[in-house]
Amino acid sequence: MGGTSLDNQATNYPTSSNLSSSCADAYQSVRHDGFCFLQSNTTHTERHGSRSVLKTTGLVPESYFSNSRNILNLYFVKVSWAWTIALLLPFIRYSNIYNRTHTFVLRRLTSLLVATFIWYTCTETFSYIEDITGSCYESDTMQVIHSDIIATKAACKEAGFIWDGFDISGHSFILAYSSLVIVEEMVPMLNIPQSDRNIPLDCLYIALNAIVAIWIWMFGCTSVYFHDIIDKTIGTLCGILGWYVTYGVWYQMSFSPCLPPQQKQHA
């Protein structure tokens, strides 16, 4: 387990003598280095369910991408929204200006503010749900640290323990949502003649296609190796819903950031 050692963290919390009345009668009380644990007769996996069904049943073999520390996850997916904004911001600027005014381009750029708001709201909501539905575990033996001591995922992981709650897949959400937004925003390239394109625009277009390819690959890896089915399903549906409400409904109205320039559409 990551984080600081148990001995170093124990002094920051109440001692076991102060916790005698806190341990629930329904569990076997286990006290260790100032922490009160509640241990049931079931294991962590039995009570909270397995993670990826394909992985736990051995239907898919372990691979480089079954380790969350693979290079694509660390340097792309973990900062996926930064990649999305960094590439879309200049791309919208260059691609939306063709046969359009600067006012239109500024209006279109506000779609990135809307998308960022949706990304932030969803990810923060996922974290909140995981906090209020979870418990902190000393290990996979189902030793539960009393909620009066550690009540959030951040505090649990900082102390070097394991937090388990209803963990809606942020990866499934962001990879689905980012891919859909990028594909929508690449549409203007269908309208721009090759003679009117430039090297920066072409490079951005290639980079966006490469990012979408990475997102699709990592979405598949997440589906195979990580999270429960319900976690991945809800995360993906949230991403699709965020895209549909904006590009499918709101952006087609006059009072909105509006859709990217469509094929055969003129200002």
N, C-alpha and C positions, 0 to 999 in steps of 0.2 A: 504494500500500500504506500502511496506517496504521502508527502507532507512531512511535518516535523514529528519527532518521536513522542511517544506517549508520556514519557517521564518529563519531558520539557513542557508539555502542555498541561499537565495535571495541576500545576500550581495556579493556573488561571481559573480553575473551577472549584466548586465546593468539594470538601473532603467526603469520604465515604461515611463518616460518622454523622454528617449533616444530612445524609440522604437515606437514612434507615427507613423513614416513613414514606419515602417517595417511591420505593420499589413496589410494584403492583403485586397483589396476592396471587393473581392468576398466573404469574410466571415464577420460575425459579430465580431467586435473587443471587446475582453474582457481582462481587465488588472487586475492583482491581485498580490500584494506583489512583485512588481518589474518584474513580468513575463508578457509577451504578449501572449494571447491565441487567436487562430482563431477558432471560433465556427460555424459549419455548421448546417443545419437543419436536417441532418441525424445523427443517432446514430453511435457509434463506431462499433457495430455489423453489422448494415445495410450496412455501407460503406466497411468494410473489410471482411465481411463474418463470419459465425460462425466457431467454432472449430470443435471438433468431432461431426459428424452428429448424430451418435448413442446416444451420451451423451446429446446433446442439444434438441433432439426430444423426449427424455425420453424412448427410446427403451431399454436401459440398466439402471439398478438401480445404484445409488451411492453406493460405497463400500470403503473399506479401501484402495484399490489400485487406486481409482479415485482421491485420494489426493496425490499430487506429493511429499509430505513429508513422504511417507511410507518408512519403514526401508530398503526394497530392493532397492528402488530408491536412497535413501540417501547414503547408505553404499556399494552398489554394482554397480548400473548403473552409478551413477555420477562419479565413478572412475573405470569404466569398463575396460578401456585400461590398467590401472595399474594392475588389477586382471589378465588380459590376459597375459601380459608380465611376471608377477611374477610367474605364473604357467607354461607357455610354455617354458621359458628359461631353467629351470632345466629339464623339461620333454624332450625337444629335446636333451639335453645333454645326458641323460640316455638312451632314447629309440633309438636314431640314432646310437649309438656306437656299437650295436649288429651286429657282422660280418662286421663292417666298421672301417675305420681309423679315427684318430683324425682330420685329415685334412678335411675329409668329414663332420664331425660334425661341425667344424668351418664354413665350407661353408654353411651348413644348417642353422646355427644360424644367418647368414646374412639375412635370410628371415624375421626375426623379425625387422631388421632395415628397410627393404623395407615396411613391414606392418605398422610400426610406421610412416614412411614418408607418406604413403597413408592416414593413420588416421589423421595426423596433417594437411596435405594439404586440405583434404576434410572439416574438422571441421573449419579451418580458412577461407576457401572459403565460407562456409555456413554463418559464422559470418559477413563476409564482405558484402555478398549479403543482409543480413538482415539490416545492417547499411545503405547501399545506397538506399534501397527501403522503409525504414521505416520513421515514424514520432513519436514524443514524445507527449503523451497525458496526460493531467492533470487528467482525469478520463474517465469512460465509456460514459460520456455525450458528447464526441467528442470535447472537448476543446483542441486544438492543440497548443503546445508551439512552437513559431517560430523557424525555423531551424537555424537561426543565433545564437540562444542562446544555444540550445542543439541539436547536430547533430549526436550523436552516442548513441547506446543502453546503453553502460556503463555509460555515463554521465547522461542519462535520469533516469536510475534505481538508480544511486547514489543520485540524487535529490529527489527520492521518487515518481517518476512518472511511467507511463506505456508506453513501447515502442512497436509499432506494425509495423512489416515489413513482407517481404516474408521470413518466418521462416521455412526453410527446416529442417525436423526432424533429428536432430543429434542422437536422441535415436534410431530411426528406422535404421539409417545408421550403428551406432556402434554395435547395437545388432545383426543385420544381418551379418555384416562383421566379427565381432569377432567370432560368432558361426561357420561360414563357415571356417575360418582359423583354429580354434581349431579342428573341425572335420577332416580337412585335416591332421593336424599334429598328430592326434591320430592313424592314419593308421598303423604306425610301430608296434603297440601292437599286430596286427594280425600275425606278423612274429616271435615274441619272445616266445619261449616255456615257460611254467609255471616254469620249473626248473631253467631257467635263469633270472627270474624276481627277484626283491628285494622289500623290504617293501617301501622304498621311492618312487620307480617307481609306485608301485601299488597305493599308497596314492595319488600321483599326478594324476594318471589316473582317480581315483574316483573323485577327486576334479574338474578336467576338465569336467567330465560328469555332475557333480552337477552344475557347472557354466553355461554350455550350457543349462541345464534345466531351470535355473533362467533366462537366456537371452531369451529363447523362451517364458516363461511365461510373462516377462516384455514387450517383443515385442507385445504380444497379448494385454496387458493392454494399451500400448501406442496406438495401433491401435483402441481400443475401446473408450478410454477416452480423448485422447489428439490430437491436431493438425488437420489441414484440410487434406482431402484426398490427395490433390496434394502434400502437404508437406511430408506426409508419403511415398507416392509413389516414389518421387524423392530421398528421403533419402535412401529408401530400394534399389532402382535401383543402386545408387552410391555404396552401399555396395556390391551388387552382381557383379557389373562391376569391382570393385577393386579386388575381389576374382578371377573372371574369367580371367582378363588380366594377373594376376600373375600365379596362379596354373593351369589355363586352357590353357595358351599360353606360357608365358615367361619361366616358370620353367621347361617346357618340352624341352627347348633348352639347348645346351651344356654350353653356357656362361650365367650362371644364378646361383642362390642359389640352384637350382634343386629341384625336388619333394622329399618328404619324402620317405624312403624305402618302396617299394610296395610289396605286397604279392608275394612270389615265385621269388623275385628279389634278385640277389646276387651281391656282390661287384666284 
